[in-house]
Amino acid sequence: MIEFDLIPINLGGKKALEELKLFIKSENPDIEIKEFKPVSGQFYDCSLSVHIILGDIGSIIAIAGILWKAYQLLKKKSKVDSQSPRLMINTFDIKNKFVFTIDDKINTQDELINKLKEEIKKVSLKQRQ
């Protein structure tokens, strides 16, 4: 199992976070989403995140279409042109460290899938070493 966070950056704050959760659940009700609950006195990279649990790191590819649609939807709704909107995928498991950003440098869902595959392959190779 792998757990990762989806972090909407410049996509509408807390409202975007709620929309992201609802959208993911509407697209695939089987995806497990946990609510972020900060612990007093601890530092976090980001308090606005959706915590998702999948079978393994390769499972990110299986939901890439959902992530692409979610990014496009939030970007359209955010109406923030001066900032660079992005959706960050971040794992905190040291063995499976993985950080990936969906942003304007990715133009299509297929391009997203190919780039995700490349990055996951790098992580998998590091694990074997």
N, C-alpha and C positions, 0 to 999 in steps of 0.2 A: 504494500500500500504506500501511496505517496500523498502527502498533503501539500497544497500550495495556496497562495493568496493571489487574488486578482485585485489589482490596485488601480482604480480609475484616477488618472492625473489630468487635471484641467478639463474634466468632462462633466462637471456639475456638482461636485461635492457629495453630501449625504443623499441628496435626491438621486443622483446617478448611481450611488451604491444600492439603494433600494430597487431602482429600475433594473440594475444588473442582476440582482438576486432573483427578481420576479421573472425576468426574461430567460435566464438559465433554467429555472424550474419549469417554465412553460414549454421550453424547447426539449428538455429531457428531465422528467420528474424523478428519474432514478439517481441523478447526481446528488450526492450528499453535500449539503452546504451547512457550515457551522457559523454561528454568530460570533463576531469578534467581541471578546470580553476582556478589556484591559485589567491588569492587576496593578493595584496601587504601588507606586514606587519603582516600577519597571519601565525601561525605555523601549519604545517600539519604533520601527522604521516608518510605519504609517498606521494610523488608527482607522482609516477608511479603507477597509479591504473586505473581500468576500473570501472566506476560507472554504476550500473545496477538497474533497477526498476522492482519489481515484485509485485504480488497481496498481498501476505502475507509471513510470515517467512517460512511457510510450502512449499511455491513455490520453495524454494531452492532444495527440494527433486526432484521436477519435472525436474530440469535442472542438476541434479547431474551427469548424464551420460555425458553431454556436458562438465561439469567441469573436470571430470575424463579424458576424451579424450584430452581436452586442456592441462591439466597438463602433461600427458604422451607425447604429441607432443612437448611441450616446453622443457621438461626435456631431451628428445632425441636430440633436436636441440641445447641445451645450451652447451653441452660438458664440463660441469663444474663438475668434480668428487670430488674435494677436499671440495667444499662448500656443504651445504645441501640445494638442491633446494626445494622450496615449493610454494604453491599457497594459500594465505590467503584470507579468506572470512570474512569481517568485516562490521558490521552495526554500525552506530553512533547514532541511535535512542535509547535514554536512556530507554524507555519503552521496547524496543525489543533488548537490548544489546546482541550481538551474535558475537563471534569470533571463527573461526574454521580454521584449517590448513590442507591442503592436502599435504602430504609429503611421504617419503619412509617408514614410519611406517604403511601406508595403502597399502595393496597389491593388492586389486581388487576393481572393481566398486561396487560390492555388499557390500563389507566391508565399503566402503565410504558411501553408502546409509544408512546402519545400524547405523554407527557412527553419521551421520548427524541427523537421526531420534532421536537418544538418546539425542543429544545436544538440538535439537529443543523442545523435550518434557520437558527438564529441564527449558528452557526459558519460555515455556507455563505455566508450574507449578508456576514459580515465578510470572508471570503476574496475576495469580488467587489469590495469597496471599495478 
